[in-house]
Amino acid sequence: MKILFVMKHRGNAGNTHAVADYMRVAPQFGHEVSLYGRPMSWLPGLSFTDRIRSVDKIVYLFESEIYRLSGVGETTMLASRPRGDRLILDMDGMYNPVICLDGYDRNHDTEDERARWFEHFHALADHVYKPTIAPPASPREIALPFYGYDPALETAPVPASEKKYDILHLGHNWWRWRDVEETLIPAFEAHRSKIGRIGFIGLWWDKAPIEADAGNPLAFKSDAAAFKRLDIETQDSVMYDQVIRTMSSAKINIFTQRPVLHHLRHLTLKYFEIFYADTIPLLMLDANHAADVYGPAARELTLPGRASEKILDALARPARYREIVQDVRRHLAAHHNYQRRMQELAAALNG
């Protein structure tokens, strides 16, 4: 089966690394995976095609903006395969009623915006799949975890003396500031003298994007003065194939998730990437959800309600936390491996 992924091409965000994993695993099952488009020099090693009629199945990966092809390209794509051969994965919870959490994060700003998304989804396929292990919310929705774990990508240990940071957060400032402001900043402030270098790597930690159509300004809120006061270093984003290596440069990596996606129990690529790295992942997830994804050992890695003590304990007892990480890795390898994910995707595409 020849599978075509249709998505916005971004090397420093989105789902590029996951698609690369599917490309690697697919031949084991007699499948072939490509990205729609022409080869791009800044995404080396990935397979592209714009020969739409040569593929058997089409998978749309939709994030927080509708990715539209040219009129000719979209018409050709819709004509090339029947609806049953087209599948939508709703990565950012756009195929939901309007959700607004505490006046902060939301999936849609208006009902009209939601209606435009639904119209687009319904024009492409009969069902919308969600990257989650939670039960679906409506008959048109189907749970498909999508993201997986490959033990072969686990990084070799890096000596503590070679670690650049004590604490690192790798990810864009996209609906992240509330967790940073309410939980992480107070934890850092309370014990700053006991913590070495702290880094935030990704877009928009210094300032919001300048594009007029960037979206709701709340999504990019930050406080440069707080970062300066706490000597928190910022750095621009890295490409997808440098994420794991960069995470491994820190003793601890903090995992945060956009509130709407945590509310919907959506998985993301970072759930799995962070456990490839040679680091101690500390998770801004509720303990039950962490256990559902990672197994019971992950409860020891959660931060809500105890961020200060967890950070200091992980820095003081790294060997203990490495044992916990190994327990989680074994759970991921058994329950979320890409062989299983490839079979689940193929089953969904075959109806």
C-alpha positions as CSV (number, residue, x, y, z in Angstrom):
1,M,0.0,0.0,0.0
2,K,1.3,3.4,-1.0
3,I,0.4,6.0,1.6
4,L,0.6,9.8,1.0
5,F,0.8,12.2,4.0
6,V,-0.6,15.7,3.3
7,M,0.6,18.3,5.8
8,K,2.3,21.6,6.2
9,H,6.0,21.1,5.7
10,R,7.8,22.3,8.8
11,G,11.1,21.0,10.0
12,N,11.1,22.7,13.3
13,A,7.6,21.9,14.4
14,G,4.6,19.7,13.7
15,N,4.7,16.0,12.7
16,T,7.7,15.7,10.5
17,H,9.6,13.3,12.8
18,A,6.6,11.0,13.1
19,V,6.2,10.8,9.4
20,A,9.9,10.0,9.1
21,D,9.4,7.1,11.5
22,Y,6.5,5.8,9.4
23,M,8.7,6.0,6.3
24,R,11.3,3.9,8.1
25,V,8.9,1.2,9.5
26,A,6.4,0.9,6.5
27,P,8.6,-1.3,4.3
28,Q,8.6,-4.0,7.1
29,F,4.9,-4.4,6.3
30,G,5.1,-4.0,2.5
31,H,4.0,-0.4,2.6
32,E,5.5,2.8,1.2
33,V,5.1,6.2,2.8
34,S,5.7,9.6,1.1
35,L,5.0,13.3,1.9
36,Y,3.0,15.3,-0.7
37,G,5.1,17.7,-2.6
38,R,8.5,18.0,-4.2
39,P,11.8,17.2,-2.4
40,M,13.0,20.0,-0.1
41,S,16.7,20.5,0.6
42,W,16.0,21.5,4.2
43,L,14.1,18.2,4.8
44,P,16.8,15.7,3.7
45,G,16.1,12.0,3.8
46,L,12.4,12.2,3.5
47,S,10.5,10.8,0.5
48,F,8.2,13.2,-1.4
49,T,5.9,12.8,-4.4
50,D,3.4,15.0,-6.2
51,R,2.2,12.2,-8.4
52,I,-1.1,11.9,-6.6
53,R,-2.6,9.2,-8.9
54,S,0.3,6.8,-8.0
55,V,-0.7,6.4,-4.3
56,D,-3.4,4.1,-2.8
57,K,-4.3,6.0,0.4
58,I,-4.2,9.7,1.5
59,V,-3.7,10.8,5.1
60,Y,-4.3,14.5,6.0
61,L,-2.5,15.7,9.1
62,F,-4.3,18.9,10.2
63,E,-3.0,21.2,12.9
64,S,-4.2,24.6,14.0
65,E,-4.6,26.0,10.6
66,I,-6.3,24.6,7.5
67,Y,-3.5,23.4,5.2
68,R,-4.9,24.0,1.7
69,L,-3.4,22.8,-1.6
70,S,-3.7,24.8,-4.8
71,G,-7.1,24.6,-6.4
72,V,-5.8,22.3,-9.1
73,G,-3.9,20.2,-6.6
74,E,-6.8,19.8,-4.3
75,T,-9.2,18.9,-7.1
76,T,-6.8,16.3,-8.5
77,M,-6.4,14.8,-5.1
78,L,-10.1,14.5,-4.4
79,A,-10.6,13.0,-7.9
80,S,-7.8,10.5,-7.6
81,R,-9.0,8.5,-4.7
82,P,-12.6,7.8,-3.4
83,R,-13.6,9.1,0.0
84,G,-13.0,5.7,1.6
85,D,-9.3,6.0,0.7
86,R,-8.9,9.4,2.4
87,L,-8.3,9.7,6.2
88,I,-8.1,12.8,8.4
89,L,-6.1,13.1,11.6
90,D,-7.1,16.0,13.7
91,M,-4.0,16.8,15.6
92,D,-5.1,20.0,17.4
93,G,-8.7,19.4,18.4
94,M,-10.3,21.4,15.6
95,Y,-13.0,18.8,15.0
96,N,-14.7,19.6,18.3
97,P,-17.2,22.0,19.6
98,V,-15.8,25.4,20.6
99,I,-13.7,24.8,23.7
100,C,-12.4,27.6,25.9
101,L,-10.5,26.7,29.1
102,D,-10.6,29.3,31.9
103,G,-10.7,32.1,29.4
104,Y,-7.3,31.1,28.2
105,D,-6.7,28.4,25.6
106,R,-9.3,27.6,23.0
107,N,-9.5,25.5,19.8
108,H,-11.7,28.0,17.9
109,D,-12.2,31.7,18.5
110,T,-15.7,31.7,17.0
111,E,-18.5,29.4,15.9
112,D,-18.0,30.6,12.3
113,E,-14.4,29.5,12.4
114,R,-15.4,26.1,13.7
115,A,-18.0,25.8,11.0
116,R,-15.4,26.5,8.3
117,W,-13.2,23.7,9.7
118,F,-16.1,21.2,9.8
119,E,-17.1,22.1,6.2
120,H,-13.5,21.4,5.1
121,F,-13.2,18.1,7.0
122,H,-16.6,16.8,5.7
123,A,-15.5,17.6,2.1
124,L,-12.5,15.4,2.4
125,A,-13.5,12.2,4.3
126,D,-16.2,10.4,6.2
127,H,-14.4,10.0,9.5
128,V,-12.0,12.1,11.6
129,Y,-9.3,10.3,13.6
130,K,-7.9,11.6,16.8
131,P,-4.4,10.9,18.1
132,T,-5.6,9.7,21.5
133,I,-6.1,6.7,23.7
134,A,-9.3,8.2,25.1
135,P,-12.8,7.1,23.9
136,P,-14.1,9.1,21.0
137,A,-16.6,11.9,21.6
138,S,-18.9,11.4,18.6
139,P,-19.7,8.7,16.0
140,R,-17.7,10.4,13.3
141,E,-14.5,10.3,15.5
142,I,-12.2,7.4,15.9
143,A,-9.3,7.1,18.3
144,L,-6.0,6.4,16.5
145,P,-2.9,7.0,18.8
146,F,-0.7,7.6,15.7
147,Y,2.5,8.6,17.5
148,G,4.8,5.8,18.6
149,Y,8.1,4.8,20.2
150,D,11.2,3.2,18.7
151,P,13.8,2.0,21.2
152,A,16.4,2.2,18.4
153,L,16.3,6.0,18.7
154,E,17.2,6.1,22.4
155,T,20.3,8.2,22.8
156,A,23.5,6.8,24.4
157,P,24.3,8.2,27.9
158,V,26.0,11.6,28.0
159,P,28.3,12.1,31.0
160,A,26.9,14.5,33.5
161,S,30.0,16.7,33.1
162,E,29.1,17.2,29.5
163,K,25.6,18.4,30.1
164,K,25.1,22.0,29.1
165,Y,21.9,22.6,31.1
166,D,20.4,21.5,34.4
167,I,16.9,22.2,33.0
168,L,15.7,22.5,29.5
169,H,12.3,23.2,27.9
170,L,12.3,22.4,24.2
171,G,9.2,23.5,22.4
172,H,7.5,26.7,21.1
173,N,5.7,29.2,23.2
174,W,2.3,28.3,21.9
175,W,-0.3,28.3,24.6
176,R,2.4,27.4,27.1
177,W,2.8,30.5,29.2
178,R,0.2,29.8,31.9
179,D,2.0,26.6,33.0
180,V,5.4,28.4,32.9
181,E,4.1,31.4,34.8
182,E,2.1,29.5,37.4
183,T,4.2,26.4,38.0
184,L,7.7,26.6,36.6
185,I,8.7,30.2,37.3
186,P,7.8,30.0,41.0
187,A,9.8,26.7,41.3
188,F,12.8,28.2,39.6
189,E,12.6,31.3,41.7
190,A,12.4,29.4,45.0
191,H,15.6,27.5,44.3
192,R,17.5,29.4,41.7
193,S,20.8,29.2,43.6
194,K,20.6,25.4,43.6
195,I,19.9,25.1,39.9
196,G,22.5,25.5,37.1
197,R,21.7,26.7,33.6
198,I,18.1,26.8,32.5
199,G,17.2,27.0,28.8
200,F,14.1,27.5,26.8
201,I,14.6,26.5,23.1
202,G,11.9,27.3,20.6
203,L,10.0,30.1,18.9
204,W,8.4,33.1,20.6
205,W,9.9,32.9,24.1
206,D,11.5,36.4,23.7
207,K,8.6,38.0,21.8
208,A,5.5,37.2,19.9
209,P,5.6,36.7,16.1
210,I,5.3,39.8,14.0
211,E,3.0,38.3,11.4
212,A,-0.4,40.1,11.4
213,D,-2.3,36.8,11.0
214,A,-0.3,34.9,13.7
215,G,-3.5,34.4,15.7
216,N,-4.7,35.1,19.3
217,P,-2.0,37.1,21.1
218,L,-2.6,35.1,24.3
219,A,-1.0,32.1,22.6
220,F,2.4,33.9,22.6
221,K,2.3,35.6,26.0
222,S,5.6,35.7,27.7
223,D,7.6,37.8,30.3
224,A,11.1,38.7,29.2
225,A,11.7,40.4,32.5
226,A,11.1,37.2,34.5
227,F,13.4,35.3,32.2
228,K,16.1,37.9,32.7
229,R,15.6,38.0,36.4
230,L,16.1,34.3,36.7
231,D,18.9,34.1,34.1
232,I,16.9,31.8,31.8
233,E,18.5,31.5,28.5
234,T,16.5,31.4,25.2
235,Q,17.5,30.0,21.9
236,D,15.8,29.6,18.5
237,S,14.1,26.4,17.5
238,V,16.0,23.3,16.2
239,M,15.2,21.1,13.3
240,Y,13.3,17.8,13.9
241,D,16.4,15.6,13.5
242,Q,18.2,17.6,16.2
243,V,15.5,17.5,18.9
244,I,16.6,14.4,20.7
245,R,20.3,15.4,20.7
246,T,19.4,18.8,22.0
247,M,17.3,17.4,24.8
248,S,20.2,15.1,25.8
249,S,22.2,18.2,26.6
250,A,20.2,18.7,29.8
251,K,19.9,16.8,33.0
252,I,16.2,17.5,33.1
253,N,13.7,18.3,30.3
254,I,10.3,19.7,31.2
255,F,7.4,18.5,29.1
256,T,4.4,20.8,28.8
257,Q,1.3,20.4,26.6
258,R,-1.1,22.9,25.2
259,P,-4.1,23.0,27.7
260,V,-6.7,22.2,25.0
261,L,-4.8,19.1,23.9
262,H,-4.3,18.0,27.5
263,H,-8.0,18.5,28.1
264,L,-8.8,16.3,25.0
265,R,-6.2,13.7,26.0
266,H,-4.4,14.1,22.7
267,L,-1.0,12.6,22.3
268,T,1.7,14.6,20.6
269,L,5.1,13.8,19.1
270,K,6.9,15.2,22.1
271,Y,5.3,12.6,24.4
272,F,7.7,10.1,22.9
273,E,10.6,12.2,21.7
274,I,11.4,13.2,25.2
275,F,12.0,9.6,26.3
276,Y,14.4,9.0,23.5
277,A,16.8,11.6,24.9
278,D,19.4,10.9,27.6
279,T,17.6,13.1,30.2
280,I,15.1,13.0,33.0
281,P,11.7,14.0,31.7
282,L,9.5,15.8,34.2
283,L,5.9,16.1,33.0
284,M,3.3,18.8,33.3
285,L,0.6,16.2,33.1
286,D,-1.9,14.9,35.7
287,A,-0.8,11.7,37.2
288,N,-3.6,9.5,35.9
289,H,-3.1,10.6,32.3
290,A,0.6,10.1,32.6
291,A,0.1,6.6,33.9
292,D,-2.4,5.8,31.1
293,V,0.2,6.7,28.5
294,Y,3.5,5.7,30.1
295,G,2.6,3.1,32.7
296,P,2.4,3.5,36.5
297,A,6.1,4.4,36.9
298,A,5.4,7.8,35.2
299,R,3.5,9.0,38.2
300,E,6.9,9.7,39.8
301,L,7.7,12.1,37.0
302,T,4.7,14.4,37.2
303,L,5.1,18.0,38.3
304,P,1.6,19.5,39.1
305,G,1.4,20.4,42.8
306,R,5.1,19.6,43.6
307,A,7.3,21.2,40.9
308,S,9.9,22.6,43.3
309,E,10.5,19.4,45.2
310,K,10.5,17.2,42.1
311,I,13.1,19.4,40.3
312,L,15.4,19.4,43.2
313,D,15.0,15.7,43.9
314,A,15.7,14.8,40.2
315,L,18.9,16.9,40.3
316,A,20.0,15.3,43.6
317,R,19.1,11.6,42.8
318,P,19.6,11.2,39.0
319,A,20.3,7.4,39.3
320,R,16.9,6.9,40.9
321,Y,15.1,8.8,38.2
322,R,17.1,7.0,35.4
323,E,15.5,3.8,36.8
324,I,12.1,5.3,36.5
325,V,12.8,6.5,32.9
326,Q,13.9,2.9,32.0
327,D,10.6,1.6,33.4
328,V,8.7,4.0,31.2
329,R,10.8,3.2,28.1
330,R,10.0,-0.5,28.5
331,H,6.3,0.3,28.7
332,L,6.5,2.5,25.6
333,A,8.4,-0.2,23.7
334,A,5.8,-2.8,24.6
335,H,2.6,-0.7,24.1
336,H,3.4,2.1,21.7
337,N,6.0,0.7,19.3
338,Y,5.9,1.9,15.7
339,Q,5.2,-1.6,14.4
340,R,1.9,-1.5,16.3
341,R,1.2,2.0,15.1
342,M,1.9,1.0,11.5
343,Q,-0.6,-1.9,11.7
344,E,-3.2,0.4,13.3
345,L,-2.8,3.0,10.6
346,A,-3.0,0.4,7.8
347,A,-6.2,-1.1,9.4
348,A,-7.8,2.3,9.6
349,L,-6.9,3.0,5.9
350,N,-8.4,-0.4,5.0
351,G,-11.7,0.5,6.7
